[in-house]
């Protein structure tokens, strides 16, 4: 039986990554109370990796219940800096405040992905990248916010490394795809081993 491959996400970036890598899938948003889960996990002492994995699993499980005949891929990403978790910025002012808080520091981007099939989790992985942001001026930051536009409101931290956001950094240590929000190489490796992609 051929199972439909579903990406439980509204992220255009994740869908594009899979599509560009030759992975044909349908992208369907999996709506969960992310903020509620994050607050609960933070109160229980969870770290960013645990939070990212739990959120990815909750998204996968919810989508599986809606699409029980599919192979469901779900992912989540957390940004942590000095013990503080950052979310997607709500607007320009929030983006500006986040970037000023991250300026001159090294932060972690944790990306987790899980796959559900026939009611069970059959695979999962977590990867972390470390990014060092330069000491930019506030004048430059205003230019950046003008140039980047509202697309960065959909990105945790308020930047897109694949675009003009690259100018924010002095160093990036870790996998490029992980920074974009999906541990792509281990994911397609599993799909290949599982017979979803050609070996």
C-alpha positions in Angstrom: 0.0 0.0 0.0 1.4 3.4 -1.0 1.0 5.9 1.8 0.5 9.6 1.1 3.4 11.7 2.4 2.2 14.7 4.5 4.2 17.5 5.9 2.3 18.7 9.0 3.4 22.3 8.6 2.4 25.6 7.2 6.1 26.5 6.7 6.8 27.5 3.1 10.5 27.0 3.8 10.2 23.4 5.0 7.9 22.5 2.1 10.3 24.1 -0.3 13.3 22.2 1.2 11.5 18.9 0.7 10.3 19.8 -2.7 13.7 21.0 -3.8 15.2 17.7 -2.5 12.8 15.7 -4.7 10.5 14.7 -1.8 6.9 14.9 -3.1 4.5 15.7 -0.2 1.4 17.6 0.7 1.8 20.4 3.2 -1.1 20.8 5.7 -0.9 22.9 8.8 -1.2 21.0 12.0 -2.7 23.4 14.5 -1.8 22.8 18.2 -1.6 25.2 21.2 2.2 25.8 20.8 2.3 28.6 23.3 0.4 26.6 25.9 2.7 23.6 25.5 5.8 25.8 25.6 4.7 27.5 28.8 3.9 24.1 30.4 7.2 22.6 29.4 9.2 25.6 30.5 7.5 25.4 33.9 8.4 21.7 34.1 12.1 22.5 33.4 12.3 21.2 29.9 15.2 22.3 27.7 14.8 23.7 24.2 15.6 20.3 22.5 12.9 18.5 24.6 10.4 21.3 23.7 11.1 21.1 20.0 10.8 17.3 20.0 7.6 17.4 22.0 6.0 20.0 19.8 7.0 18.1 16.6 5.5 15.0 18.0 2.2 16.7 19.0 1.9 18.1 15.5 2.6 14.7 13.9 0.1 12.9 16.2 -2.7 15.5 15.5 -2.1 15.3 11.8 -2.1 11.5 11.9 -5.5 11.5 13.5 -6.8 13.6 10.6 -4.9 11.7 7.9 -4.6 8.1 9.3 -3.6 6.7 5.9 -0.6 9.0 5.5 3.0 9.0 6.5 3.2 12.2 8.5 6.4 14.3 8.9 6.3 17.1 11.5 9.0 19.4 12.7 9.5 22.2 15.2 12.3 24.7 15.9 13.3 26.4 19.1 15.7 29.4 19.5 17.4 29.6 22.9 19.9 32.2 24.1 21.2 32.2 27.6 18.3 30.2 28.9 15.6 32.4 27.2 13.3 30.9 24.5 12.5 33.2 21.6 9.4 32.8 19.5 8.4 34.1 16.0 8.2 37.9 16.3 4.7 39.4 16.1 5.6 42.6 14.3 8.4 44.9 13.4 8.9 46.3 16.9 9.0 42.8 18.3 11.5 41.7 15.6 13.7 44.7 16.4 13.6 43.9 20.2 14.5 40.2 19.5 17.4 41.1 17.3 18.8 43.6 19.8 18.6 41.0 22.5 20.5 38.5 20.3 23.1 41.1 19.1 26.7 40.2 19.9 25.7 36.8 21.4 25.8 33.2 20.3 22.4 31.4 20.3 21.2 27.9 19.6 18.7 26.8 17.0 17.3 23.4 17.8 15.3 21.6 15.0 13.4 18.4 15.6 11.5 16.2 13.2 9.4 13.1 13.8 7.5 10.7 11.5 4.2 9.0 12.3 2.8 6.0 10.4 -0.2 3.8 11.3 -0.5 5.4 14.7 3.1 5.0 15.8 6.2 7.2 15.8 8.6 5.4 13.5 11.4 7.9 13.5 12.7 11.1 15.0 15.8 13.2 15.2 17.0 16.4 16.8 19.9 18.7 15.7 21.3 21.9 17.0 23.1 24.8 15.2 25.0 27.6 17.0 24.9 31.1 15.5 26.9 34.1 16.5 25.3 37.5 15.7 27.5 40.5 15.1 27.5 43.8 16.9 25.5 45.7 14.3 24.4 49.3 14.7 20.8 50.3 15.3 21.0 52.3 12.1 21.9 49.2 10.2 19.1 47.3 12.0 16.5 49.7 10.8 17.9 49.3 7.2 17.7 45.5 7.6 14.1 45.6 8.8 13.1 47.8 5.9 15.0 45.6 3.4 13.8 42.2 4.8 10.1 43.0 4.9 7.4 41.1 6.7 8.5 37.6 5.7 10.9 37.6 8.7 7.9 37.7 11.0 7.4 34.0 10.1 10.9 33.1 11.3 11.9 32.5 14.8 14.5 35.1 15.7 13.4 37.4 12.9 15.9 36.4 10.2 16.3 34.3 7.2 19.8 33.0 6.8 19.2 32.1 3.2 18.6 35.7 2.4 19.7 39.1 3.7 19.7 37.7 7.2 23.1 36.3 6.5 24.5 39.8 7.1 23.5 39.5 10.8 26.1 36.8 11.6 29.8 36.4 12.0 29.7 32.6 12.5 27.3 29.7 12.0 28.3 26.3 13.3 26.0 23.5 12.3 23.9 22.1 9.5 22.4 24.7 7.1 19.1 22.8 6.8 18.8 22.7 10.5 19.1 26.4 10.7 16.3 26.7 8.1 14.1 24.5 10.4 14.4 20.9 9.3 17.1 18.3 9.8 16.8 17.4 6.1 19.6 15.0 5.5 18.8 12.4 8.2 15.1 12.8 7.2 15.6 11.9 3.6 18.0 9.2 4.6 15.2 7.6 6.7 12.7 8.0 3.8 15.2 6.3 1.5 15.8 3.4 3.9 12.1 3.1 4.5 11.4 2.7 0.8 9.6 6.1 0.3 12.5 7.4 -1.8 14.5 5.4 -4.3 17.7 4.0 -2.9 
